[in-house]
Each structure stands twice: as structure tokens, then as C-alpha cells.
Amino acid sequence: MGSYLEMRNITKKFSDNVVLDRVNFRVEKGQVHALIGENGSGKTTLMNILAGLYTPNDGEIYIDGEKVVIDSPIKAQNTGIYMIHQELRLFPDLSVAENIFVKREPLKRSFPVPVIDWAKVYQETERYLKYFQLNINPRTPVGYLSYGQQKFIEIIKAISHKSDILIMDETTAALTEKEIQLLFDTIREIKKLGVTVIFISHRLGEVKQIADAVTILRDGEVVGSGKMNDMDMADMIQAMAGKDIEDRYPKIKVKLGGEVLRVENLNYESLLQNINLDLRKGEILGIAGLSGAGRKTLAKVLFGINSPFTGTIKINGKSFSRMTPQMAMKNGLCFVAGTGTEESLIKQISVTKNITITNLKRVSKAGFLNPALEADYASDYLERLEIYADHDDIAETLSGGKQKKVTLAKWLFNNAKILIMDEPTAGIDIGSKVDIYNIINELVMSGASVIMISSDFPELAGMCDRVAVMYKGRIIKILDRSELSNEKILYYAAGGSDKEKSAH
């Protein structure tokens, strides 16, 4: 008996570049099938073919034993296939209900003039929101929602299509742990209805948790496939990378210097309360917490995006009772924002412009920009950070891992000595993560200091010298290197206390 979904000998070329080479991909009905691989392995391209966005150069697709031709997203959806993309694809000015039912609104009547049944639209939206335990008004414009909430609206939209095959491309990226578990509960429920889920993720822990089976791609070829119970983490990592990554967190020991940053009694609106913190030269200080704990707010206050505050920020002994991004940069402090935020890259301009924009004086002569000098500096940073791209490439054409490195490069170009890094490895593959960790190691070896904000608690435990854990706008625990573990960070991030811990 054949598989429910079969993609046979799929080949895809872009010009002379073969990105998929005779790929065979099989999925059983009602399973969660993980598709994993490093950036550039071809997994999203393969799913874009299944979703009708790309046409293969060769190969065939079968669903339930019947050959199908999928030459457009509409054809894919009519075939019962829906893809939730990594990037949000919602209309921010339309309401939640309008986004879910756009172009599919139920009608009161269709003749002589179509009349939308808005009562039914809102009723159905309410039903979905209640099912997902989302306390959101269906009439709220989507642009007013958090990233995680918007992601759930996309999931609801997909499920409302009554799809037989649901493709989720990095759907958990930027979701909170609670939202991820809610998503997994929902996936388990729709499995019971016979829906087949193809789950693309870089987070192998999540893959192990939710998937029934897995297929591994490397360089456009299938290098492993089987039941999830038969695969362990080391097997998947080795297959993805083509080599052993013995240490996912290549932490190095650096002799710490004097204090470079101190925060005293810092308060911001009702979001931060009595924050006290210090950072030493060469130190990697982690900031942990669950959604709403105040991690990103703290970063934006330190960099001067969120203002005014009460309390004191000291940089290299110099006290500040107010802060702006210009003041922060002038004093060697930078904010390396997560990919996808407005503070990250200007994605419509070149790599060169993104790198040099933080310090135009370095690439100017007699008050005029020198394009040749800009290109030289950009090429130098591309080489130093092993970013395999041309300096003239537009930033948005780069992979997530390369965009992260370009974001780092622009602040290194500005001679930053204190780097606040927001989710530095979110959404990138294991190999690229190790590259970022090694860049961080080089930074602290050269005397820079890093504040690492991350939702990946094993990452914090693996790379940091200390971790400050936040809960409801406060730092409730600072863990030293010898105390660090995923379990301890999670315990305090959930509001645990030393008193409760000692009682157990």
C-alpha cells in the first residue's frame, strides 16, 4: 500500500543551480511528518512545489494514489493543500475576521448583488478563536496584534480552509512556550480528523516532541528518513550537517575584565521594576524570561528606544539618567535586533549599505560618501564573518543565517563594545547557529561584552557566563555559570523562587 502523499523524483533548477535532485518524499495520512535540513538544503523549495508556488523541472506528485498537477497556489488549495509560510502573510489593516475569510466570505445572497453575511463571518471567527483559547476581538485590525497572535490567525485561516495537508514552515518561530504547546495540542487534535501535517523546523527538540516521522534534506537530496522514535538528536544533526557537531554550544573560557555596564534601580512605565544589573568586559550575560517578562523592553530601554526611564545606566563608569540610540552608539553600545523587526536590517537595500549605515563617517571623504571604500569595508566584513554573499546583494535575498551575520557586521563596523543581541539564532539552522556562537566567542575574546536575550534556554545555559532571569518586569534570579541548566532557567522564568525550591 502506497503512502498518502508521494513526491517522486522531484528535481528543481534555478538557472544552472540544482536545488532539488530527484527527491522522493512520502508521508502517511494523519501523520505529523517533520522535514528538516540546514538553510539551503531545499526543504522550503520542496514545499513551495507542493504548495503550487514553484513548478518542478521533473518529477510527479501523487495524493492517495492519484497523480495530481499542482501549478498554482489556488490549485494546491483546491487539492486540499495549504501552506503556512515563515513570513506573515496577513493584511494588517483588515480585521481578524476579514483576514481569516478574505475572498471566501459567506454570502446572504449572490444575486443580483453579492451581500456578505457578516454575522456568520464573525460567528465563525469567534468559534475558531475560542477553540484556540485566544482572547481577541474578531473586529480588531490584525496590525494591532502581537507577532505570536498574528501567527495563530494564520493557522486559523489555514484550518478554516478544511485542508487535508497542512504545511507549517517554521511556524513556532517567535512563539512563546505557552503558544507552542497550544499549537502542538491543536496539531494533535487535527491529526484525529485525518489531517496530514508537514512540519518544517530548525528546533529539533520540537520536532522530537510533535513529529511521527522525519525526512532529512542536505544539499537538495534526501539523506535520511524514518520514524521519529528510531531517530535521536545526534543522528539528525549529523545527517543535516554531513558531519558531527559534537558541541552545539562552543563556549570558550575568557578572563573577564572590569565593569563596562551597570544598571541601578531602573524602572520603565509599569513594564520594568527596580532592575539592577552589571556586565563585565568579555562577559556573555544572558537575559531569560517567558513572553511579557520584560526582556525586550529592557534591551530597548538600554539602547534608548524606550524612554524616559527612572534610575541610572552607567557605561564605562559614565552615568546616564536618559538615553537615546545616538547616545548609546556614541558610547559603544548597540542593539542587534532579531530578524524581522524594524530595528534589524533595511532589507530593500544592499548588504554594503546595511553594514556601513551605522558609521558613515568611516566611508566618507571630504563630506561625501566613497562607494569604493564602502564596498571594501563590506567585503572585508563578509570575509571575516564568512558570509557567502556579494556586497551588492540586496539584504532580503539572503538566508536568515546570513541576515543575522550582516546585522552583526553593521555593528562591528561601528566599533561596538557592548552588544545587546535579541534572539541571535532564532529561525536559523544548527550549522549557522554554531557560526553565530563562534562570532560571539571572537567578540568576547577581543574585549567586547555581550548581553544575549534568547527564548532558547539551552542556548543560554550553553553559551553564557551568567543568566539574569526575568519575571513580570523584575529580575528574580541571577544564575552563575556553575548553576546554569535549561531546567533551572525555566523554573525561575515561570516564577519559581529559592524558597519554593528549598522546600522541595
C-alpha positions as CSV (number, residue, x, y, z in Angstrom):
1,M,0.0,0.0,0.0
2,G,1.4,3.4,-1.0
3,S,1.8,6.5,1.1
4,Y,-1.0,9.1,1.2
5,L,1.3,11.8,-0.3
6,E,4.2,10.9,-2.6
7,M,6.5,13.3,-4.3
8,R,8.6,11.2,-6.7
9,N,11.9,12.2,-8.3
10,I,11.3,15.9,-7.8
11,T,14.0,18.0,-9.5
12,K,14.2,21.8,-9.4
13,K,16.8,24.1,-11.0
14,F,17.2,27.8,-10.8
15,S,19.3,28.6,-13.9
16,D,22.1,26.1,-13.7
17,N,21.8,25.6,-9.9
18,V,20.2,22.3,-9.0
19,V,18.4,22.9,-5.7
20,L,16.5,19.6,-5.6
21,D,17.9,16.5,-7.1
22,R,15.5,13.6,-7.7
23,V,13.9,13.9,-4.2
24,N,11.5,11.3,-3.1
25,F,9.2,12.4,-0.2
26,R,6.5,10.2,1.3
27,V,4.0,11.0,4.0
28,E,1.3,8.8,5.6
29,K,-2.2,10.1,6.1
30,G,-2.9,11.7,9.5
31,Q,0.8,11.9,10.5
32,V,2.9,14.8,11.5
33,H,5.9,14.5,9.3
34,A,8.9,16.7,10.0
35,L,11.0,18.0,7.2
36,I,14.4,19.2,8.4
37,G,17.7,20.4,7.0
38,E,20.1,23.3,7.1
39,N,19.4,26.6,5.3
40,G,19.8,26.0,1.6
41,S,19.0,22.2,1.9
42,G,15.9,22.6,-0.3
43,K,13.1,21.9,2.2
44,T,11.2,25.1,1.6
45,T,11.7,24.8,-2.1
46,L,10.2,21.3,-2.0
47,M,7.2,22.5,-0.1
48,N,6.8,25.5,-2.4
49,I,6.4,23.0,-5.2
50,L,3.8,21.1,-3.2
51,A,2.0,24.4,-2.5
52,G,2.0,25.4,-6.2
53,L,4.4,28.3,-5.9
54,Y,7.1,26.6,-8.0
55,T,6.9,24.2,-10.9
56,P,9.4,21.3,-10.8
57,N,11.7,20.6,-13.8
58,D,11.0,16.9,-13.3
59,G,9.0,14.6,-11.1
60,E,5.5,13.7,-10.2
61,I,3.1,14.2,-7.2
62,Y,0.6,11.6,-6.1
63,I,-2.2,12.1,-3.4
64,D,-4.0,9.0,-2.3
65,G,-2.6,7.1,-5.3
66,E,-3.8,9.6,-7.8
67,K,-1.4,11.7,-9.9
68,V,-2.0,15.5,-9.5
69,V,-0.7,18.5,-11.3
70,I,-0.2,21.5,-8.9
71,D,0.7,24.6,-11.0
72,S,-0.6,27.4,-8.7
73,P,-1.4,28.1,-5.1
74,I,-5.2,28.1,-5.9
75,K,-4.8,24.6,-7.5
76,A,-3.0,23.5,-4.3
77,Q,-5.7,24.8,-2.1
78,N,-8.4,23.2,-4.3
79,T,-6.5,19.9,-3.9
80,G,-6.6,20.3,-0.1
81,I,-3.1,21.6,0.4
82,Y,-2.4,24.8,2.4
83,M,1.0,26.2,3.4
84,I,1.6,28.5,6.4
85,H,4.7,30.4,5.4
86,Q,7.5,31.5,7.7
87,E,6.8,35.2,6.9
88,L,3.5,36.7,8.0
89,R,1.1,37.0,5.1
90,L,-1.8,38.9,6.6
91,F,-3.4,42.3,5.8
92,P,-2.5,44.5,8.8
93,D,-5.3,47.0,8.2
94,L,-8.1,44.3,7.9
95,S,-9.8,42.8,10.9
96,V,-9.1,39.3,12.3
97,A,-12.3,38.0,10.8
98,E,-11.7,39.7,7.4
99,N,-8.2,38.1,7.2
100,I,-9.4,34.6,8.0
101,F,-12.2,34.7,5.4
102,V,-10.7,37.0,2.8
103,K,-12.1,36.2,-0.7
104,R,-14.1,33.4,1.0
105,E,-16.8,35.3,2.8
106,P,-20.1,33.5,3.2
107,L,-22.9,35.3,1.4
108,K,-26.5,36.1,2.4
109,R,-27.3,36.2,-1.3
110,S,-25.3,36.2,-4.6
111,F,-27.9,37.7,-6.9
112,P,-28.4,40.3,-8.2
113,V,-25.7,41.8,-6.0
114,P,-23.5,39.7,-3.7
115,V,-24.1,40.5,0.0
116,I,-21.7,39.2,2.6
117,D,-23.1,37.6,5.7
118,W,-21.0,39.4,8.2
119,A,-22.9,37.9,11.2
120,K,-21.7,34.5,10.1
121,V,-18.2,35.7,9.4
122,Y,-17.9,37.0,13.0
123,Q,-19.7,34.0,14.4
124,E,-17.3,31.5,12.7
125,T,-14.3,33.6,13.7
126,E,-15.4,33.7,17.4
127,R,-15.7,29.9,17.2
128,Y,-12.1,29.4,16.0
129,L,-10.7,32.0,18.5
130,K,-12.5,30.2,21.4
131,Y,-11.1,26.9,20.2
132,F,-7.6,28.3,20.2
133,Q,-8.2,29.9,23.6
134,L,-7.4,33.3,22.1
135,N,-9.0,36.3,23.8
136,I,-9.1,38.5,20.7
137,N,-11.9,40.6,19.3
138,P,-12.7,39.4,15.7
139,R,-13.1,43.1,14.7
140,T,-9.6,44.1,15.8
141,P,-7.2,45.1,13.0
142,V,-4.5,42.4,12.7
143,G,-1.8,45.0,12.8
144,Y,-2.6,45.7,16.4
145,L,-1.9,42.1,17.5
146,S,1.4,40.7,18.7
147,Y,3.6,38.6,16.3
148,G,2.5,35.4,18.1
149,Q,-1.2,36.3,17.9
150,Q,-0.8,37.0,14.2
151,K,0.8,33.7,13.7
152,F,-2.2,32.0,15.3
153,I,-4.6,33.9,13.0
154,E,-2.7,32.5,10.0
155,I,-3.0,29.0,11.5
156,I,-6.8,29.5,12.0
157,K,-7.0,30.8,8.4
158,A,-5.3,27.6,7.2
159,I,-7.6,25.3,9.3
160,S,-10.7,27.2,8.1
161,H,-9.9,26.0,4.5
162,K,-10.7,22.5,5.6
163,S,-7.3,21.4,4.3
164,D,-6.2,17.7,4.1
165,I,-2.5,18.5,4.0
166,L,-1.2,21.4,6.1
167,I,2.4,22.6,5.6
168,M,3.9,24.6,8.5
169,D,7.2,26.3,7.7
170,E,8.9,27.4,10.9
171,T,5.6,28.1,12.4
172,T,6.9,28.2,16.0
173,A,9.5,30.9,15.4
174,A,8.9,33.8,17.8
175,L,6.0,32.0,19.6
176,T,6.2,31.8,23.4
177,E,6.5,28.4,25.0
178,K,2.8,28.5,26.0
179,E,1.8,29.3,22.4
180,I,4.0,26.5,21.1
181,Q,2.3,24.0,23.5
182,L,-1.1,25.3,22.5
183,L,-0.1,24.9,18.8
184,F,1.0,21.3,19.5
185,D,-2.2,20.5,21.2
186,T,-4.1,21.8,18.2
187,I,-1.9,19.8,15.8
188,R,-2.7,16.6,17.8
189,E,-6.5,17.4,17.6
190,I,-6.5,18.0,13.8
191,K,-4.5,14.8,13.4
192,K,-7.5,13.0,14.8
193,L,-9.5,14.4,11.9
194,G,-7.2,12.8,9.4
195,V,-5.3,16.0,8.5
196,T,-1.7,15.4,7.5
197,V,0.8,17.9,8.8
198,I,4.2,18.6,7.3
199,F,6.2,20.4,9.9
200,I,9.4,22.3,8.9
201,S,11.5,23.4,11.9
202,H,15.1,24.1,12.9
203,R,14.2,23.3,16.6
204,L,15.0,19.6,16.8
205,G,13.6,19.4,20.3
206,E,10.2,20.5,19.0
207,V,10.5,18.0,16.1
208,K,11.1,15.2,18.5
209,Q,8.1,16.3,20.6
210,I,5.5,16.6,17.9
211,A,6.5,14.5,14.8
212,D,5.7,10.9,14.0
213,A,8.2,10.7,11.2
214,V,11.1,12.7,9.7
215,T,12.8,13.3,6.4
216,I,16.2,15.0,6.3
217,L,17.5,17.0,3.3
218,R,21.0,18.1,2.6
219,D,22.2,19.9,-0.5
220,G,18.9,19.1,-2.3
221,E,19.0,15.4,-1.6
222,V,17.2,13.1,0.9
223,V,19.9,11.9,3.3
224,G,17.7,10.3,5.9
225,S,14.1,9.3,6.5
226,G,12.2,7.2,9.1
227,K,10.0,7.0,12.2
228,M,10.8,9.6,14.8
229,N,11.1,7.0,17.5
230,D,14.0,5.5,15.6
231,M,15.9,8.8,15.3
232,D,17.9,10.5,18.1
233,M,19.2,14.1,18.1
234,A,22.7,13.2,17.2
235,D,21.6,11.2,14.2
236,M,19.6,14.1,12.9
237,I,22.3,16.7,13.5
238,Q,24.9,14.5,11.8
239,A,22.7,13.9,8.8
240,M,21.8,17.6,8.4
241,A,25.3,18.8,8.7
242,G,27.1,15.9,6.9
243,K,29.5,15.9,9.9
244,D,29.4,15.6,13.6
245,I,28.7,18.7,15.6
246,E,30.0,17.4,18.9
247,D,29.4,20.6,20.8
248,R,26.3,22.6,19.9
249,Y,27.4,25.4,22.2
250,P,31.2,26.0,21.7
251,K,31.6,28.1,24.8
252,I,35.2,29.3,25.5
253,K,36.7,30.5,28.7
254,V,37.6,34.2,28.7
255,K,39.2,36.1,31.5
256,L,36.7,38.7,32.5
257,G,37.8,42.3,32.9
258,G,36.3,45.3,34.7
259,E,32.8,46.5,34.7
260,V,31.6,48.1,31.5
261,L,27.8,48.4,32.2
262,R,25.8,48.9,35.4
263,V,22.1,49.4,35.7
264,E,20.8,50.7,39.0
265,N,17.1,50.8,40.2
266,L,15.9,51.0,36.6
267,N,12.1,51.4,36.1
268,Y,10.1,51.9,32.9
269,E,6.4,52.6,33.0
270,S,4.8,49.5,34.6
271,L,6.9,47.1,32.5
272,L,10.3,47.2,34.3
273,Q,10.6,47.4,38.1
274,N,13.8,48.0,40.1
275,I,16.2,46.4,37.6
276,N,19.8,46.1,38.9
277,L,22.4,44.5,36.7
278,D,26.1,44.6,35.8
279,L,28.2,43.5,32.9
280,R,32.0,42.9,32.7
281,K,34.4,43.1,29.8
282,G,34.5,39.9,27.9
283,E,31.3,38.5,29.5
284,I,28.3,36.9,27.9
285,L,25.3,37.8,30.1
286,G,22.0,36.0,29.2
287,I,18.6,37.5,29.8
288,A,15.9,34.9,30.2
289,G,12.2,35.0,30.7
290,L,8.9,34.0,29.2
291,S,6.7,36.2,27.0
292,G,5.9,39.5,28.7
293,A,8.6,39.2,31.3
294,G,10.3,42.4,30.1
295,R,13.4,41.2,28.3
296,K,13.0,43.1,25.1
297,T,11.7,46.1,26.9
298,L,14.9,46.2,29.0
299,A,17.0,46.0,25.8
300,K,15.1,48.9,24.2
301,V,15.5,51.0,27.4
302,L,19.2,50.4,27.5
303,F,19.6,51.3,23.8
304,G,17.3,54.4,24.2
305,I,14.4,53.2,22.1
306,N,12.0,53.2,25.0
307,S,12.2,56.4,27.1
308,P,12.0,58.0,29.6
309,F,13.1,55.8,32.5
310,T,13.9,56.3,36.1
311,G,17.1,55.0,37.6
312,T,20.7,55.1,36.3
313,I,22.5,53.5,33.4
314,K,26.3,53.5,33.7
315,I,28.5,52.8,30.7
316,N,32.2,52.5,31.5
317,G,31.6,54.5,34.7
318,K,29.7,57.3,33.0
319,S,26.2,57.8,34.4
320,F,23.1,58.5,32.3
321,S,19.7,59.4,33.5
322,R,18.3,59.4,30.0
323,M,19.3,57.6,26.8
324,T,18.9,57.8,23.1
325,P,20.1,55.4,20.4
326,Q,22.6,58.1,19.3
327,M,24.0,58.4,22.8
328,A,24.2,54.6,23.2
329,M,26.1,54.2,19.9
330,K,28.4,57.0,20.7
331,N,29.3,55.2,23.9
332,G,29.9,51.8,22.2
333,L,26.6,50.2,23.0
334,C,24.4,48.6,20.2
335,F,21.2,46.7,19.8
336,V,21.4,43.7,17.4
337,A,17.7,43.2,16.9
338,G,16.1,40.0,15.9
339,T,15.5,39.3,12.2
340,G,12.1,40.6,11.1
341,T,12.0,43.6,13.4
342,E,12.1,47.3,12.4
343,E,15.4,47.7,14.2
344,S,17.2,45.0,12.3
345,L,18.1,45.3,8.6
346,I,16.8,47.6,5.8
347,K,16.0,44.7,3.6
348,Q,15.4,46.6,0.4
349,I,19.0,47.9,0.2
350,S,22.3,46.3,-0.4
351,V,24.5,44.4,2.1
352,T,27.1,47.2,1.8
353,K,24.6,49.9,2.7
354,N,23.3,47.9,5.6
355,I,26.8,47.4,7.0
356,T,28.1,51.0,6.6
357,I,25.0,52.8,7.6
358,T,25.9,52.8,11.3
359,N,29.1,54.8,10.7
360,L,29.0,56.9,7.5
361,K,32.0,59.0,8.6
362,R,34.3,56.0,8.1
363,V,33.3,55.7,4.5
364,S,33.3,59.4,3.6
365,K,35.9,61.7,2.2
366,A,35.5,65.5,2.3
367,G,32.0,65.0,3.5
368,F,31.0,62.8,0.5
369,L,30.3,59.0,0.6
370,N,33.0,57.0,-1.1
371,P,31.3,53.9,-2.7
372,A,34.6,52.2,-3.3
373,L,35.6,52.5,0.3
374,E,32.1,51.3,1.3
375,A,32.5,48.2,-0.9
376,D,36.0,47.5,0.5
377,Y,34.8,47.6,4.1
378,A,31.7,45.5,3.3
379,S,33.7,42.8,1.5
380,D,36.1,42.7,4.4
381,Y,33.3,42.0,6.9
382,L,31.7,39.5,4.6
383,E,35.0,37.6,4.6
384,R,35.7,37.9,8.3
385,L,32.2,36.6,9.3
386,E,32.2,34.0,6.5
387,I,29.1,35.4,4.9
388,Y,29.0,33.8,1.4
389,A,27.3,36.7,-0.5
390,D,28.3,39.6,-2.7
391,H,28.4,43.0,-1.2
392,D,26.0,44.3,-3.8
393,D,23.3,41.7,-2.9
394,I,20.0,43.0,-1.6
395,A,19.6,42.1,2.1
396,E,16.2,40.5,1.7
397,T,17.6,37.9,-0.8
398,L,19.9,36.4,1.8
399,S,19.0,33.4,4.0
400,G,18.1,34.0,7.7
401,G,21.5,32.9,8.9
402,K,23.3,35.4,6.5
403,Q,21.0,38.2,7.5
404,K,21.9,37.6,11.2
405,K,25.6,37.9,10.3
406,V,25.1,41.1,8.3
407,T,23.2,42.6,11.3
408,L,26.3,41.7,13.4
409,A,28.6,43.1,10.8
410,K,27.0,46.5,10.8
411,W,27.5,47.0,14.5
412,L,31.1,45.6,14.4
413,F,31.7,48.2,11.7
414,N,30.6,50.9,14.3
415,N,33.2,49.6,16.8
416,A,30.5,48.5,19.2
417,K,32.0,47.2,22.5
418,I,28.7,46.2,24.2
419,L,26.3,44.2,22.1
420,I,22.7,43.6,23.1
421,M,21.7,40.6,21.0
422,D,18.0,39.9,20.7
423,E,17.3,36.2,19.7
424,P,20.6,36.0,17.8
425,T,20.0,32.5,16.4
426,A,16.2,32.3,16.2
427,G,14.9,30.7,13.0
428,I,18.3,29.6,11.6
429,D,19.8,26.1,11.2
430,I,22.2,24.3,13.5
431,G,25.3,25.0,11.4
432,S,24.5,28.7,11.2
433,K,23.9,28.8,14.9
434,V,27.3,27.4,15.6
435,D,28.7,30.1,13.2
436,I,27.0,32.8,15.3
437,Y,28.3,31.3,18.5
438,N,31.8,31.3,17.2
439,I,31.4,35.0,16.1
440,I,30.3,35.8,19.7
441,N,33.3,33.9,21.0
442,E,35.6,36.1,18.8
443,L,33.9,39.2,20.1
444,V,34.4,38.5,23.7
445,M,38.0,37.3,23.1
446,S,38.7,40.7,21.5
447,G,37.3,42.5,24.6
448,A,33.7,43.1,23.7
449,S,30.8,42.2,26.0
450,V,27.5,40.6,25.0
451,I,24.0,40.7,26.5
452,M,22.2,37.7,24.9
453,I,18.4,37.7,25.0
454,S,17.0,34.4,24.0
455,S,13.9,32.2,24.3
456,D,16.2,29.2,23.7
457,F,17.1,28.3,27.3
458,P,19.6,25.5,26.4
459,E,21.4,28.2,24.3
460,L,21.7,30.5,27.3
461,A,22.9,27.7,29.5
462,G,25.4,26.6,26.9
463,M,26.9,30.0,26.0
464,C,26.5,32.4,28.9
465,D,28.8,33.2,31.9
466,R,25.7,34.3,33.9
467,V,22.0,34.4,33.2
468,A,19.6,37.0,34.7
469,V,16.1,35.6,34.8
470,M,13.1,38.0,34.5
471,Y,9.5,37.5,35.6
472,K,6.8,40.1,35.4
473,G,9.2,43.0,34.8
474,R,11.7,42.1,37.5
475,I,15.0,40.2,37.7
476,I,14.2,37.5,40.2
477,K,17.4,35.4,39.9
478,I,20.9,35.7,38.5
479,L,22.4,32.3,37.8
480,D,26.2,31.8,37.7
481,R,27.9,29.6,35.2
482,S,28.2,26.7,37.6
483,E,24.4,26.8,38.2
484,L,23.2,27.0,34.6
485,S,20.8,24.5,33.2
486,N,17.8,24.6,31.0
487,E,15.7,23.3,33.9
488,K,16.8,26.0,36.4
489,I,16.3,28.8,33.9
490,L,12.8,27.6,33.1
491,Y,12.0,27.2,36.8
492,Y,12.8,30.8,37.6
493,A,11.3,32.1,34.4
494,A,8.0,30.5,35.3
495,G,8.1,32.5,38.6
496,G,9.8,29.9,40.8
497,S,11.6,31.1,43.9
498,D,14.5,30.0,46.0
499,K,12.2,29.5,49.0
500,E,10.0,27.1,47.0
501,K,13.0,25.3,45.6
502,S,14.5,24.7,49.1
503,A,11.1,23.4,50.3
504,H,11.3,20.7,47.7
